Amino acid sequence: MNIRVVIATVIAMMSMSTASADTLVNPQSQRISDLWNLTGADSVGIKLSGATFNGGCGGGNDMFATDPNDASNKLMQSLLLSAYLANRGVQVTVNGCVAGVSKIVAVHVTPN
C-alpha cells in the first residue's frame, strides 16, 4: 500500500476520534439569570443560575452563547428570550466554543 494513503488514512481516523460530542449542560432545568447581545455579532449570551459546566472555553462555568453562523441561531435566540421573559427553565446542549464561552447547539424550554 502506498505510504501516502496510509498516512492520509491515519490522519483522517485521528481527526474523527477527536471530534467533540454534544453535551447536555444541565439535566435539571435552570433559569436564565442574565441575557445579552454579544457585541458585533448576531448572537445571544446567557448566564444560567446554578450551572457549573466547564467547556474549556475560558468563560465562566455558567455562561453560554449562540453562534451567529449556526443555521438555527435565530430559533435558539427566540427560545432563550421567550424562556427568559416567561421565567421558564431551560436545558442547553453545547458543543465547542464561541466568543470565549461554550457554544449552544440546542435549547429545550421546560414546563413550569
C-alpha positions in Angstrom: 0.0 0.0 0.0 1.2 3.5 -0.8 2.7 5.3 2.3 0.7 8.5 1.4 -2.5 6.6 1.5 -1.7 5.1 4.9 -0.7 8.5 6.3 -3.9 10.1 5.0 -6.0 7.3 6.4 -4.4 7.6 9.9 -4.8 11.4 9.9 -8.5 11.0 8.9 -9.1 8.4 11.7 -7.4 10.6 14.3 -9.5 13.6 13.4 -12.7 11.6 13.6 -11.8 10.3 17.1 -11.0 13.7 18.5 -14.3 15.3 17.3 -16.2 16.7 20.2 -19.7 15.5 21.0 -22.8 17.5 22.0 -23.1 17.8 25.8 -26.2 18.4 27.8 -25.1 21.1 30.3 -27.9 20.9 32.9 -30.1 17.8 33.2 -32.1 19.8 35.7 -33.8 22.8 34.2 -32.3 26.1 35.3 -33.5 29.7 34.9 -31.6 32.2 32.8 -30.4 34.8 35.2 -28.9 37.1 32.5 -29.3 37.5 28.8 -27.4 39.8 26.5 -26.5 40.5 22.9 -22.8 39.8 22.0 -21.1 42.9 20.7 -20.6 42.9 16.9 -22.4 39.6 16.3 -25.9 38.3 15.8 -25.5 36.2 18.9 -27.0 36.0 22.3 -25.2 35.2 25.6 -26.9 33.7 28.6 -26.0 33.1 32.2 -27.7 30.0 33.8 -28.3 30.2 37.5 -26.6 27.2 39.2 -24.8 25.9 36.1 -21.3 24.5 36.8 -20.2 23.3 33.3 -16.6 23.9 32.3 -16.3 23.6 28.5 -12.7 24.7 28.4 -13.6 27.9 26.5 -12.2 30.4 29.1 -15.5 31.9 30.1 -17.5 31.4 33.2 -18.9 27.9 34.1 -22.4 29.4 33.9 -22.1 31.4 30.7 -23.1 30.2 27.2 -23.7 31.8 23.7 -25.3 31.1 20.4 -23.2 31.1 17.3 -24.2 33.6 14.6 -23.1 31.1 11.9 -25.4 28.4 13.2 -28.4 27.7 10.9 -30.7 27.6 13.9 -29.3 30.7 15.6 -32.5 32.8 15.3 -34.6 30.0 16.6 -32.4 29.4 19.6 -32.4 33.2 20.3 -36.2 33.2 20.2 -36.4 30.2 22.6 -33.9 31.7 25.0 -35.7 35.1 25.0 -39.1 33.6 25.5 -37.8 31.4 28.4 -36.1 34.4 30.0 -39.2 36.7 29.8 -41.6 33.9 31.0 -39.1 32.9 33.8 -39.1 29.3 32.5 -36.3 26.8 32.9 -34.1 25.8 30.1 -31.8 22.9 29.3 -28.9 23.7 26.9 -26.7 21.4 24.9 -23.3 22.7 23.9 -20.5 21.7 21.5 -17.3 23.8 21.1 -16.7 27.4 21.9 -17.9 30.8 20.6 -17.0 34.3 21.9 -14.9 32.7 24.7 -17.8 30.7 26.2 -19.4 27.3 25.4 -21.4 27.3 22.2 -25.2 26.5 22.4 -26.3 24.0 19.8 -29.7 23.1 21.2 -32.3 24.6 23.6 -35.1 22.9 25.5 -37.6 25.2 27.3 -39.1 23.2 30.1 -42.6 23.5 31.6 -43.0 25.1 35.0 
